[in-house]
Amino acid sequence: MKERPRGRRLAAAALALVLAGFAVVVTDTTAAFAATAKNFGPLVVTDIPPTPQDGSRPTHKVVPLATISTPMTSGATAYLYSYLRAYAADQVNLVDNEVRCSGAGVSDVVMGENVLPPSAPNPAHRDITIVTRFLVSATTTGTLTCTIYLRTSSTSYKPGRETVEGTVRFAATAVGEDVNGLAMQKSLPTGSYPVPGALVAPVLDRTLPAGYTKVAVIADVEYHRCASGPTCTTGRSTARFTLTATTSGGPDCASAPVAQTQETVPTGVNHAAVPLYTTVLLRPGCDQLHAKVTTTHVSDDVGSLGGPAQLTDSGGPPGSGPSHTSVMTHLFAVPS
């Protein structure tokens, strides 16, 4: 299997959203619309903090890019979609797309990888797009407010620069839930999960209420090149990522088309944000949904999947100020 270019992955993700009934936002046209969807950039980001020469933990530059809000009723679930494009970097820079939601509901999710300068030999990573999307449930009636942030740092000993642009929006504000009234979402617990062979995670098993005819199944996977420190010697890791979804509970239940892609993550790039998407039809009586992501080591160094990250609000190193936990690898379902 050939490695799938990042631009094609983004196009596939955008097309999948259209097929699921969520129109891709191009421009803001009214004040009311702008509250629930915003584009940003191009924005040239300078003075990106360098890697400390004393070996201490680097500082991130944290830049709020756009904020959206929507009224929510307690118990309702919203679908948040965003992408962050980064390019024209002067060196290898860490780029994280973090979305933090507060108010009627609370949820923080971050996906990231490194962007390479135009002179780098790997063209697929000179211009990257990082998708961050998830469900957030309202715990109170009120306003749900979500902000997309760039978190970035330079991997060299001098300050960096890059250009970013993108979008954030509520793709839906009344997403269907399972029979227990819970959002259909699962994320990896805290930790790093090596993939020496094949790892099946996350896994989602839910029972759907009646009335739906299909389900969009969506996963964002954070893959790190090296799971074992100094024993990583080849300078790259190749893994295959497979999203499957099946239904059961009735006669002639359907399975979704398999969504699969393969990534080679070299030194410098270090980690990759991998978006996956598929849909499955719901035939009469088939109300049991089973979805999973399988990550398979293909060659070279053994990589790992990333669980939630502990991040400081300001971007400083751990312990330098108030902090929060952001989910990374996750899987969710949107019925229609």
KOLDONU-455842 format. One record per atom (N, C-alpha, C, CB): x, y, z. Coordinates in steps of 0.02 Angstrom, whole numbers, plus 50000, padded with zeros to 5 digits. Atoms other than C-alpha are relative to their C-alpha. Glycine has a CB too. Example, Ala and Ser with C-alpha at 12.3 -4.5 7.8 and 13.67 -1.06 7.14 Angstrom:
% KOLDONU-455842
500454994150000
506154977550390
500455006050000
499505000150062
499584994149997
506844994750357
499615005550037
500205002349929
This chain:
% KOLDONU-455842
500424994050000
500005000050000
500445006250000
499525000050061
499624993850003
500665017249955
499795004650056
499915003449932
500164995049950
500765030850083
499525005149970
500655003550026
500504995450026
499275042350065
500205007250015
499324998550031
499794993049989
499745060850041
499525003650046
500055003749935
500404996549951
499135072650176
499455004249968
500445004550044
500514996050033
498215083950053
499404995749980
500285003449939
500545004450019
497205069049991
499604997950062
500274993849964
500365001849939
496795064250171
499525005550020
500494998650056
500444994449983
496095081650203
499415000349953
500395006549998
500554999850048
495075081350043
499504994550014
500264999449929
500455005549984
494365064450091
499595001550062
500394993550009
500364998349939
493915070650264
499465005249986
500495002550053
500494994850017
493055086050193
499414997149961
500325005649961
500535003150040
492095075650065
499554995750044
500304995849944
500405004249956
491555063550200
499515004050041
500454996050045
500464995749962
490815077750301
499415002249957
500375006150026
500544998150045
489815083350149
499524994249992
500295002249932
500435005850009
489165065750121
499594998650061
500424993949982
500385001149938
488645064950303
499485005450012
500474999650058
500494994749993
487615080650280
500245006250035
499424997450036
499724994149967
488795093250358
500375004149948
500474998050059
499714996050054
489175106950231
500655003250024
499515005549976
499374996949983
490955113250230
499945007649995
500564997549953
500064992849998
491035131550281
500575003249958
500025002650072
499504996650041
491935142950156
500115007150024
499795000049927
499924993149977
491595160650214
499465001550051
499975004949941
500504997549954
490675169850352
499575005249963
500335003150064
500434995650039
489155178650279
499555004550041
499584995949954
500434995849958
488115185250424
500274999950071
499264997549998
499784999749930
488375190350604
499784993850038
499735006350033
500255005949965
487305175950665
500404993949981
499254998949984
499625005850024
488245163450558
500715000150029
500034999949923
499314999449976
489925170150616
500074997750072
500235007149993
499965002149931
489495165550796
500124992550005
499365001850037
499955007249996
489455146950755
500534997149952
499344996949986
499485002450046
490805145850619
500455005949981
499684996949936
499534994850018
492375155850585
500604997249964
500225003850063
499375001350033
493825155450465
500535004750029
499945000849922
499474995649977
495515162750511
500614999349954
500204998350073
499395000050039
497145167250426
499905001949927
500324993350004
499335001949979
498275167150336
500315004750052
500464999649939
499684996349947
499225172650491
500734997850006
499624998950068
499295001549992
501115173750499
500175000250074
500455005049960
499845000649929
501685167650670
500765000450007
499724993350030
499274999149991
503415173650725
500184999050074
500215007149977
499745000749932
504495172150881
499764993650033
499795006050043
500185006549972
504065153750903
500574997750045
499864994849943
499465001549952
505025148151059
500464994449977
499704998250067
499525005150019
506625138451025
500064994450052
500695003149988
499855005449952
507155122051106
500545002350047
500214993649963
499484997849952
508125126051267
500644996049992
499744999450073
499365003350008
509965122051251
500224996250062
500545005049981
499825003549938
510045116151432
499624993450008
499875004450060
500365006449996
508905101251394
499345000350037
500434995150031
500644999449965
507405107951490
499424999749952
499985006650040
500595000750042
505625106351426
499875006549962
499404998150043
500124993950039
505195118651286
499365003550019
499984998349926
500604996049991
503935132551299
499625000349934
500175007250026
500424999350060
502475133151176
499745007149994
499414995150003
500364993850012
501825148951098
499274998149989
500295004049938
500715001650004
499935148351121
499635005949970
499714998250071
500334994650036
498925158650997
499264998449990
500355001349931
500715001150015
497015159651004
499855002449929
499555003750051
500114998550070
496425159350823
499285002049984
500194994149958
500714998450013
494515159950826
499584997050056
499774997349930
500465002349949
493085158150949
499294999949972
500035004650063
500695000650021
491325151950913
499574998250061
499924994649944
500455001649945
489795149751024
499314998349974
499975005950050
500675002050018
488055142451020
499594998750063
500004993849953
500415001949943
486585140751140
499894992550001
499315003649998
500095007249991
486395123151210
499524998650057
500684996550012
500435002349947
485125113951315
500344994350036
499314997749972
499685005249960
485725102851456
499834993149972
499795000550074
500105006750027
485965085051391
500104999549926
499324997750017
499895000150072
486165090151208
500744999249984
499725006449967
499315001250021
487745085651111
500145003749935
500134992449991
499784996350059
488675096550985
500584996349967
500195007350017
499445002850039
489875091050848
500445005949979
499764995949937
499524994750014
491405102550839
500504997549947
500375002250065
499535001750053
492455102150679
500485005849989
499624998349934
499514994850015
494075111550645
500574997049959
500285003250065
499355001950028
495635111050539
500475005950003
499924997449927
499464995049996
497275120350553
500524998149948
500305000450072
499485001050050
498425121950403
500615004050020
499755002149929
499384996549984
500255126350434
500504998949943
500304997450067
499535000450057
501575130150301
500495005950005
499625000049932
499494994650004
503035141650254
500385000650066
499675006749984
499595000049939
503995136550410
500735001149982
499914993450040
499294998850015
505805142250420
500444994350026
500225006650030
499645005849974
506305126150511
499484994950024
500495002050058
500485005049975
505525110850593
499665002750063
500364993250016
500394997349944
504135117050708
499454995250021
499705006849981
500585003649974
502905108050820
499375004249987
500084998550075
500644996550012
501115112650770
499444995850031
499885001149923
500575003349970
499635107950880
499375004049985
500094999350077
500674997050008
497805111350839
499614997950062
499654997649933
500375001449939
496965112451008
499355003950001
500425001650063
500654996649991
495115116351034
499774998950071
499474997249949
500235000349930
494485120451208
499315003050005
500505003750048
500704997949993
492635121751250
499835000950073
499534995049967
500214998549931
491845129251406
499305002849999
500505004950034
500674997349994
490205136051470
499504994450013
499805003949937
500515005249991
488725124351446
500294993050000
499485000649944
499655006449999
489955110051417
500745001149999
499794995649939
499284999349995
491805106951444
500334994349963
500245000450073
499625005150036
492985097651326
500615003249969
499574996549947
499384997650030
494795099951271
500314994349960
500505002550055
499725005150044
495535090451123
500585003149961
499464997049952
499424997450036
497245092451040
500274994549953
500555002450049
499675004350048
498015084650884
500595003949971
499514997649942
499434996250025
499725088850814
500524995849964
500325003550056
499415002950031
501295085250714
500485005649984
499814995949936
499504994950017
502835094250651
499935002149927
500704997550014
499974997550069
502885105250496
500735001149981
499595006649992
499314999550023
504485104950393
500095006249956
500204993749962
499864994150043
505315119650302
499984998049926
500685003250017
500035001450072
505205121150111
500604996149973
499935006449962
499405003450022
506975114350096
500024992650020
500625003450026
499995006949976
506535097850182
499874995149944
499474999150056
500075004750055
506625082250073
499314996749996
500524994650007
500665003249999
504885076150124
499455005049984
499874996750069
500484994750018
503625086850027
499324999350034
499895000049926
500665001049969
502095079150112
499935003650067
499864992750010
500044996949934
502555087550276
500245007350001
500414996050049
499844992950003
503045104950215
499385004350007
500375001649935
500654996549998
501205109950207
499514995050029
499775002649928
500405005049965
500135100750335
499325002950021
500384997550062
500664998249975
498315101050387
499814995250056
499475000049943
500165004049941
497825094950560
499265000850016
500445002150061
500715000149985
496015090150589
499904998450074
499624994949955
500205001549931
495305091150766
499245000650002
500345004950052
500735000249999
493475086150786
499774995250055
499714997749930
500225004149943
492465078850928
499295002050019
500485000950060
500664998449973
490805078551020
500105003150069
499574993550005
500014997049933
490465089451172
499295000550024
500355007050001
500685000349973
488935087051282
499905005650050
499864993250032
500164994749953
488085101151376
499784997050066
499445004549971
500195002249933
487985098251562
499525004950034
500624999050044
500474994949977
486985114251590
499695003549940
500345005150048
500294995950054
485825125051486
500345006850000
499225000750010
499654993750005
486745140251422
500375000649934
500485000950058
499614998950060
488065145451297
500624995650000
500195007449993
499395003950009
489395133451234
500485004249959
499854993149966
499494995950034
490985142851186
500624995849988
500175006350042
499415004050018
492435134751094
500515004449964
499804993949956
499454996150030
494115142351047
500524995249971
500325004850052
499465003850030
495395135150927
500665003650012
499884999049923
499354997249984
497205137850978
500544996649958
500164999150076
499375002750024
498865135650892
500474999550059
500315004549943
499465001049951
500165128251010
500624998049959
499824994550055
499445001150045
501875128950929
500665001450034
499935004249936
499324998849977
503735127950966
500484997849947
500134996350068
499485001850048
505345126550868
500424994250027
500465006149985
499575005549978
506375110550874
500745001849994
499854993849959
499304997950004
507965120550842
500165004750058
500145003649932
499784995549945
508965132050957
499885007349985
500734998950014
500164993050015
508305147850875
499255000749988
500415002549939
500724999050009
506565155550864
499794998549928
499825007250017
500255001950065
505475149950720
499425004449977
499794992850000
500594996650028
504075156150608
499644995149954
500205006549962
500425004050045
502655148650505
499385004049985
499824993050032
500644997050017
501005153350424
499454994950013
499995002449925
500555004549984
499345146150482
499345003049974
499954998750076
500684998050018
497535146850423
499554994050012
499955002549926
500455005749989
495975136350445
499295002150017
500264995650054
500704998749984
494215135350512
499804996250063
499544998049942
500315003649944
493185130350664
499255001249996
500305002450070
500724999250004
491315127250669
499644994650039
499774999949927
500455005249975
489885118050749
499674996849940
499475002950050
500315003550056
489435105150617
499284998150016
500414993849982
500685001549977
487885100850720
499965001650074
499814992549986
500094998449929
487165105950889
499474995750033
499825007350008
500495004749971
485915091850915
500164993049974
499265002149981
499775006550023
486895075950881
499634994450038
500774999250009
500345005649969
485955059650913
500464996250048
499744995249948
499625003749948
486495049751067
499774992850003
499925003450069
500215007049995
486355031551119
499364999450040
500564995850033
500655001049966
484825023851205
500025002550072
499814992749999
499934997449932
485505029951373
500085007650002
500584996750035
499934992850003
485605047951313
500715002450006
499595003150053
499304998249994
487505047951307
500315001049931
500394994750039
499644999050063
488625054851170
500404993849983
500465006250005
499655006150021
489385040651069
500725001749982
499654996749939
499314997950007
491225044551095
500444996250048
500075007650011
499535003649958
492745035451162
500705002549984
499954992349988
499314997850010
494535041251188
500474995450039
500105007350021
499515003849962
496135032951245
500095003150069
500684999849962
499834997249934
496495034651431
500705002850000
499934994650054
499354996849994
498035043851492
500564994849990
500075003450067
499445004450011
499655036051433
500225000049927
499844993050022
499745001150068
500665031251279
499974992649987
500725002949991
500165007050013
500225014751194
500424997449941
499264999149986
499575002650053
501615005851097
499624995349953
500594996350030
500315004250051
501144996850936
500554995649968
499635004349945
499495004450029
502424982750911
499714995349948
500334996050056
500345004450048
501144972450814
499375003449976
499834993250031
500644996750015
499304977550807
499665001950066
499544995349957
500354997549941
498334987750934
499305002149980
500385006050033
500704998350014
496424988950934
499775004850054
499554993649997
500204994849953
495945005251019
499985006749962
500485000350062
500565001149954
494855014951042
499474995349969
499675006750018
500565004250021
493315003651032
499365003150027
500094992650026
500654997149982
491515009851034
499454994849990
499865006549958
500575004650003
490034998351075
499405003550029
500154993350037
500594996449976
488345006851088
499364997249968
500065007549984
500665001750026
486485003451066
499665006549979
499584996250054
500314994050028
485565015950955
499254999950011
500165000549926
500744999649999
483785022050978
499724999249930
499775006650032
500335000850065
482535019150839
499965006749964
499304996950009
500134994050038
482295031550698
500575002349956
499825005450045
499444998150042
484025032950621
500114995149943
500645000550043
499905004350058
484525026150451
500744998949983
499655003049940
499285000950010
486435028250452
500395003350055
500215002749931
499564997149948
487895032550564
500675001749968
500094995050059
499324998150019
489475042350523
500464998150058
500055007649983
499525002149949
490965034850617
500665003549985
500084992250001
499444995350010
492455046450641
500544998750053
499755007350004
499445000949954
494175044150719
500575004749982
500244992750000
499384996250008
495695055250744
500534996550043
499915007550021
499485004049966
497275045650789
500655004050003
500124993349963
499354996749990
498865053350861
500544994650004
500005004550064
499495005350004
500345042350810
500705003050008
499954996249933
499324997749986
502115044850877
500514995149971
500125000950076
499525004250037
503615038450780
500364995050045
500525004349966
499575004149958
504615031250926
499684998650067
500695003350009
500315001949936
503905021451073
500524997950052
499514994549990
499515003149955
505555015551150
500665003750003
500114992949981
499414995949989
506795029851155
500604998149958
500194999850070
499375001050036
508605025551109
500004993749955
500574999550049
500015006050043
508115008751031
499695001549932
499624994350034
500264998050066
507275018150887
500615002249959
499465005850006
499374998950035
508685017550760
499935001349925
500444994250010
500054999450073
507975017950583
499835007049977
499474995249975
500174993250020
507385035950586
499315000749969
500505002649953
500684999550027
505615031950531
499574994250028
500004999849922
500475005349980
504075021750576
499415000149951
499765000950074
500565000650045
502735015350457
499454995950034
500214996949933
500575003449970
501015010450521
499395000749956
499865002750071
500635000050036
499325006350447
499435001250050
499894993349960
500564998149957
497725013650521
499354998049967
500025007750016
500615002750029
496055005050494
499415001450046
500084992549987
500624998749964
494325010850548
499464995449972
499785007549994
500545004450020
492934997750544
499395001350043
500214992750003
500624999349963
491114998550596
499514994749975
499705007249992
500505005050017
489804984750601
499385001250042
500284992950011
500624999749962
488004983550658
499734992950010
499485004449964
500295006549985
487034969050734
499335001050036
500484995650042
500644999749964
485394964750820
499404998349959
499915006750028
500565001550044
484314961050669
500244996049941
499665006449976
499805003950059
484304951850503
500375004449949
499384996949967
499654996850056
485524956450364
500285006850020
499525000849941
499714993749976
486434969850465
500625001849958
500194999550075
499484997550045
487684980750371
500665001350036
499765006449965
499344997749977
489534984250391
500205006049958
500534994349994
499784994050036
490355000650342
500574998249954
500225005550049
499395000650039
491635002150203
500605001350045
500005005049940
499404999249958
493345000150283
500375006449981
500474993849994
499584994050011
494295016650302
500714998350021
499725006250039
499325002149985
496155013650293
500515004749967
500134992849976
499464996150028
497735023750268
500664997750032
499895007550012
499355001949975
499595020950293
500445006250004
500334994649955
499574994249989
500845033550363
500724997850013
499745004250059
499295000749982
502735034050363
500205006550035
500454998649938
499834994249959
503305045750502
500765000150010
499634999950069
499274999749994
505145050750486
500225004350059
500325002649936
499704995449951
506305059050611
499885007249976
500764998650009
500164993150018
505875077450615
499255001050002
500285001949931
500744999849998
504035074650580
499774997550069
499684995849943
500075002649932
504035063950740
499324997250017
500165005450047
500675002649985
502145061950755
499515002549948
499785002350072
500484998450053
500635062250641
499294999750027
500074995149941
500715000049984
498795066550661
499644996849941
499735007350014
500295004150054
497815053650560
499245000150005
500274992850003
500735000049999
495965056950519
499714994149961
499735006649972
500335005650032
494825042350475
499245001150002
500184993350035
500724998750005
492995042150421
499664994549960
499875006949967
500415004650039
491665029850363
499275000850022
500244992650009
500715000049982
489765027450367
499724993049994
499595005049956
500325006550003
488665012450399
499245001050001
500224995650061
500734999850003
486825009850355
499704996250059
499744997149933
500365003349946
485595005250492
499374996849972
499835005150057
500585003750024
484404991850432
499534998550058
500214993649964
500495001249946
482804987750530
500254994850051
499344997749971
499805004449946
483214980050699
500745000050015
499804993149983
499275000149991
485084982850681
500225006150041
500375000049930
499894994249956
485294994350830
500644999650041
499415000850046
499365000649963
486984988250896
500575002349955
500114992550023
499434997350038
488484998250836
500654998050033
499955007749994
499335001849976
490254991550854
500515003249952
500094992150004
499504996650041
491675002650792
500684999750035
499805007349987
499335000549970
493555001550817
500535002649952
500164992750020
499414998250038
495235008050760
500544994850013
500255007250019
499455004749994
496614995550725
500635003249970
499844993249964
499354997350023
498405002050713
500494994249996
500275005550049
499565005750013
499644989850638
500705002449981
499724995649943
499304998450017
501544991350638
500174996749934
500484997750056
499835002650066
502154989250459
500754999049993
499765004749945
499275000750007
504034992450465
500365005250042
500205000749927
499534995449968
505515000950548
499845000850074
499995006849966
500074999149928
505385008650723
499294998650024
500215007050020
500655001049969
503965004050840
499745006750026
500044994850058
500304993749979
502805018950864
499494998950056
499665003549941
500505000449946
501415022650989
499425004749985
500325001650068
500584995650002
499695030251005
500005004550062
499344995949996
500004995249945
499495045851112
499335000650034
500215006649975
500594998649960
498245047251252
499995007350020
499984995550063
500064993049981
497745063451339
500665003250022
499505000750056
499394996349983
499095076751361
499865005150054
500295003649937
500044994949948
499375087551515
500355006249974
500314997550067
499734994050030
499635105251449
499895006050046
499675001349932
500114993849962
499905121951536
499605004949958
500685003150021
500424995250036
498665135451491
500425005149962
499535003550048
499594994750029
500055147851453
500484997549946
500395003550054
499515002850046
501135135951351
500684998750032
500085004549942
499375001149966
502515135251481
500114992650015
500035003950064
499855007049983
503365119051537
499574997650058
500744999150018
500415002749946
502455107351659
500195003050067
500074992450003
499884997249935
502255114951831
500085007550001
500594997050030
499874992850003
502445132851770
499385004250009
500325001749935
500624996249992
500625137751793
499394995649994
499965005749949
500635003950007
498795132551778
500034995449939
499405004749995
499965004950054
498575117151670
499324996849988
500524994750016
500615003750018
497245106551587
500204993749962
499525004449958
499875006350036
497105089451506
499615000149935
499804993950043
500325000250065
496745088051320
500034992949972
500345005049951
500055006650031
496155071851238
500385000049934
499264997949990
499705000750066
497135065451088
499614994649961
500764998250004
500325005150041
496685048851003
499294998550024
500414993550001
500695001049981
494785046850999
499584997749941
499715006550028
500465002950049
493305039250906
499295001950020
500074992249996
500694998349984
491495044850893
499524998549942
499945007450020
500515001850049
489865041850801
499455005349999
499704993050015
500534995050010
488555053650729
499444996849958
500285006549964
500545003250037
486875045650681
499575005249963
499564995950046
500454995550037
485665053250555
499444995949969
500385003949945
